[in-house]
Amino acid sequence: MKGPHRYPLLFNPKARSQKGRRALGFLMDHATRFALYATNSAEEARELAAMFARSGEPVVIAAGGDGTLNAVVQGLAGSQTALGVLPAGTMNVFARELGIPFDNLARAFEVIEEGRVQEIDLFEANGMPFVQMAGVGFDAMVIEETTWESKKVLGPLAYLLAAVKVLGESPPKMLVTCDDGTQEEGVAVLAGNGSLYGGQFKLFHKADNSDSMLDVLVFKEAGYKLVLDSLRGLALGDLEHAGSTVSYLQAHSLRVTADREVPVQVDGELAGRCKEVAFSNQDPGRLRVLAPEEPIGSRFAEAVKAMVSWTKWKPVEQKV
């Protein structure tokens, strides 16, 4: 008697985090449901995913963090093969965006088994597909400066220390030109297909990953003004607050031109350095993903927002 179909599943066998090790344990416990393929590089994951798509596999599963996910997405781009997600990384931003349980692999696998397909926009930066967001300048510089060794020892603090170092450097000058002719100058750019950045926070509050548009944040000042505006915007859910130096744009496509080569990241992975980055809708511009019907909101982000709002409006007691 023939058993159930085994999903092709791509994973990184060198996962060194505690969460990665737990994921490997889950895969071994459910090995009869998966055809396991250990990948040693993003290139190998991309090529395997593309091979499965060409052979007509209905579903390919990515088990890992956002880096593994992005590599598999690149392989599936332009195909009818649906992406299944087993979140096993640190942030799992894309899983959070779609409401896929990011802290329970058994529940995430139930989403795959349910087979509900959602089509989302697929954009590219200089030809490299991404599903969640991309950055030019500051945040990519922070990723570039943060080593795996420092992340292992310091955790999220490693990114903070890298950010402090980057803040002290002379910022690049950038010109953003949208497809409708709108132009903005700045020192750093973020482009979001989804609403979340860094996991918990809704940075692109107008974003809809099925509207064929990118939401674009142009940071006009460097240094600690950039940090303060960003933190306040994250807490309030609105980076366009009064006095902000951040511009919020929406565009079907855009081009970022810098006065020197700057790092670029897509879905949290470095994509090299360049002076010009073209953002456009990947042809045919859609990706099929297995996702739950009702996304799970970020309770932490909502709590922070509520706390900030309460503090803002709470009357100050007067001393007699």
C-alpha positions in Angstrom: 0.0 0.0 0.0 1.4 3.4 -1.0 1.9 5.8 1.8 1.2 9.6 1.9 3.1 11.9 -0.5 6.4 13.0 1.0 7.0 16.7 0.7 10.4 17.8 -0.6 12.0 19.7 2.3 15.1 21.8 2.1 17.0 22.5 5.3 20.4 23.6 6.6 22.1 20.7 8.4 24.6 23.1 10.0 22.0 24.9 12.0 23.8 25.8 15.2 21.2 27.6 17.3 19.0 25.9 19.9 16.0 26.5 17.7 17.8 25.0 14.7 18.6 21.9 16.6 15.0 21.5 17.8 13.9 21.8 14.2 16.3 19.0 13.1 14.8 16.9 15.9 11.3 17.6 14.5 12.3 16.6 11.0 13.8 13.3 12.2 10.6 12.6 14.2 8.5 13.1 11.1 10.9 11.8 8.5 8.3 9.6 6.8 6.4 12.7 5.7 9.4 14.5 4.2 11.9 13.8 1.5 14.8 15.5 3.2 17.5 17.5 1.3 20.3 19.0 3.3 21.7 22.1 1.6 25.1 23.5 2.3 24.6 26.9 0.6 21.9 29.3 -0.6 22.9 28.4 -4.2 22.3 24.7 -3.6 18.9 25.4 -2.0 17.9 27.7 -4.9 18.9 25.1 -7.5 17.1 22.2 -5.7 13.9 24.3 -5.3 14.0 25.2 -9.0 14.5 21.5 -10.0 11.5 20.5 -8.0 9.4 23.3 -9.5 10.4 22.2 -13.0 9.4 18.6 -12.2 5.9 19.7 -11.2 6.1 19.2 -7.4 3.0 20.9 -6.0 4.7 21.9 -2.7 8.3 22.5 -1.6 9.0 23.2 2.1 11.7 25.5 3.4 12.8 24.6 7.0 15.0 27.3 8.5 15.2 31.1 8.9 14.6 33.9 6.5 17.9 33.2 4.6 16.9 29.6 3.8 13.5 30.8 2.9 14.7 33.5 0.5 16.9 31.0 -1.3 14.0 28.6 -1.8 11.8 31.5 -3.0 14.4 32.4 -5.6 14.2 28.8 -6.9 10.4 28.8 -7.0 10.0 32.2 -8.6 7.9 32.1 -11.7 6.5 28.6 -11.0 3.2 27.2 -9.9 4.8 25.2 -7.0 3.6 26.4 -3.6 6.0 27.3 -0.8 5.6 25.6 2.6 7.2 27.2 5.6 8.6 25.5 8.7 10.1 28.4 10.7 13.3 27.5 12.4 15.3 30.8 12.4 15.7 33.6 14.9 13.2 36.1 13.6 11.1 34.3 11.0 9.6 37.6 9.8 7.9 36.2 6.7 6.2 33.5 8.8 5.0 36.1 11.3 3.7 38.2 8.4 1.5 35.4 7.1 0.3 34.2 10.5 2.2 31.0 10.2 3.0 29.8 13.8 6.6 30.7 14.2 7.2 29.1 17.6 5.5 25.7 17.1 6.6 23.5 14.2 3.8 21.0 14.7 1.2 23.7 14.2 3.2 25.2 11.2 3.1 21.7 9.6 -0.7 21.6 10.1 -0.9 24.8 8.0 1.0 23.0 5.2 -1.3 19.9 5.5 -4.4 22.1 5.3 -3.2 23.1 1.8 -4.6 26.7 1.7 -2.8 28.6 -1.0 -2.3 32.3 -0.8 -0.8 34.3 -3.7 1.5 37.2 -2.7 3.5 39.7 -4.6 7.1 38.8 -5.5 9.4 41.8 -6.0 13.1 41.9 -7.0 16.1 44.1 -6.2 18.5 44.1 -9.1 17.0 40.8 -10.3 17.1 39.1 -6.8 13.6 38.1 -5.7 12.3 38.9 -2.2 9.0 38.4 -0.4 9.2 40.6 2.7 11.5 43.5 2.5 14.8 44.9 1.2 17.2 47.7 2.4 19.8 49.9 0.9 22.3 51.5 3.2 22.0 51.6 7.0 20.3 48.4 7.9 22.3 46.4 5.3 25.5 48.0 6.7 24.5 46.7 10.2 24.0 43.2 8.8 27.3 43.5 7.0 29.1 44.5 10.3 27.4 41.7 12.4 29.3 38.5 12.5 27.9 35.1 13.3 30.4 34.8 16.2 29.1 38.1 17.7 25.5 36.9 17.3 26.3 33.7 19.1 27.9 35.4 22.1 25.8 38.6 22.3 22.5 37.7 20.6 20.4 40.8 19.5 22.9 43.0 21.3 25.4 42.2 18.4 23.2 44.2 16.0 23.0 47.1 18.4 26.8 47.3 18.7 27.1 47.1 14.9 24.5 49.9 14.5 26.5 52.1 16.9 29.5 51.6 14.8 27.7 52.3 11.5 26.1 55.5 13.0 29.5 57.0 13.4 30.3 56.7 9.7 29.7 59.3 7.1 26.4 58.4 5.4 25.9 58.0 1.7 23.6 60.3 -0.3 20.8 58.6 -2.2 18.2 59.6 -4.7 14.9 57.6 -4.9 13.0 57.8 -8.1 9.5 56.2 -8.3 7.7 55.0 -11.4 5.3 57.9 -11.1 8.1 60.4 -11.2 8.2 61.1 -7.4 11.7 61.8 -6.1 13.1 61.9 -2.6 16.7 62.4 -1.3 17.9 60.5 1.7 20.7 58.5 3.4 19.0 55.1 3.7 16.0 53.3 2.1 13.8 50.4 3.1 11.3 48.8 0.7 8.6 46.6 2.2 6.3 44.1 0.5 4.9 43.1 3.8 4.2 45.2 6.9 6.7 43.7 9.4 10.4 44.6 9.9 12.6 42.7 12.3 9.9 40.4 13.4 7.6 42.1 15.9 7.0 45.6 14.6 4.7 46.9 11.9 7.0 49.3 10.2 5.2 49.6 6.8 1.7 50.3 8.1 0.1 50.8 4.7 1.6 47.6 3.2 -0.5 44.9 1.5 1.5 42.1 0.0 -1.0 41.5 -2.7 -1.5 45.0 -4.1 1.5 44.9 -6.5 3.1 47.9 -4.7 6.1 48.4 -2.5 6.0 50.6 0.5 9.1 52.7 0.7 10.7 54.5 3.6 13.3 57.2 2.8 15.4 58.2 5.8 16.6 61.8 5.2 19.0 62.2 8.2 21.7 60.0 9.5 23.1 59.5 13.0 20.9 59.4 16.1 18.1 61.4 14.5 17.6 58.3 12.3 17.5 56.0 15.4 15.1 58.3 17.4 12.7 58.7 14.5 12.7 55.0 13.8 12.2 54.0 17.5 9.3 56.5 17.9 7.8 55.4 14.6 8.0 51.7 15.6 6.3 52.4 18.9 3.6 54.5 17.4 3.1 52.5 14.3 3.6 55.6 12.2 7.0 56.8 10.9 5.4 59.9 9.4 4.7 61.5 12.8 5.0 65.2 13.3 8.6 66.3 13.1 9.8 63.0 11.5 12.6 63.1 9.0 11.3 59.9 7.3 9.3 60.0 4.0 6.7 57.2 3.3 6.2 56.4 -0.4 4.3 53.7 -2.4 5.4 52.6 -5.9 5.1 49.8 -8.4 8.8 50.2 -9.1 11.6 52.5 -8.2 15.3 53.1 -8.5 17.8 54.1 -5.8 21.0 55.8 -6.9 23.8 56.4 -4.3 26.9 58.5 -4.5 29.0 55.5 -3.8 28.7 51.7 -3.5 26.6 50.7 -0.5 25.5 47.3 0.8 22.0 45.9 -0.1 20.0 43.3 1.7 17.0 41.3 0.6 14.9 39.4 3.2 17.7 40.0 5.7 20.5 38.5 3.6 23.3 40.6 2.0 23.0 40.9 -1.7 26.3 42.7 -2.4 27.3 46.3 -2.8 26.3 48.6 -5.7 25.6 52.3 -6.5 22.2 51.7 -8.2 19.4 49.4 -7.2 16.3 48.8 -9.3 13.2 47.5 -7.6 10.5 46.0 -9.7 7.7 43.4 -9.7 9.1 39.9 -10.4 7.7 38.4 -13.6 5.0 36.9 -13.3 5.0 38.8 -10.0 3.3 36.3 -7.7 4.3 33.5 -5.3 2.1 30.7 -4.1 2.4 30.2 -0.4 0.6 27.8 2.1 -0.8 30.0 4.8 -3.6 30.0 7.4 -6.8 31.8 6.6 -6.5 34.2 9.6 -3.0 35.7 10.3 -1.8 35.9 13.9 -1.3 39.5 15.1 1.8 40.6 17.0 0.6 40.9 20.6 4.0 42.3 21.7 3.9 45.1 19.2 0.3 45.9 20.1 1.3 46.0 23.8 4.1 48.4 23.1 1.9 50.6 21.0 -0.8 50.7 23.7 1.8 51.5 26.3 3.2 54.4 24.3 -0.3 55.8 23.6 -1.2 55.5 27.3 1.9 57.4 28.3 1.3 60.0 25.7 -2.2 60.9 26.9 -1.9 60.2 30.6 -2.3 63.6 32.4 0.7 64.8 34.4 0.0 65.1 38.1 0.5 68.6 39.3 2.3 69.2 42.6 0.7 71.6 45.0 
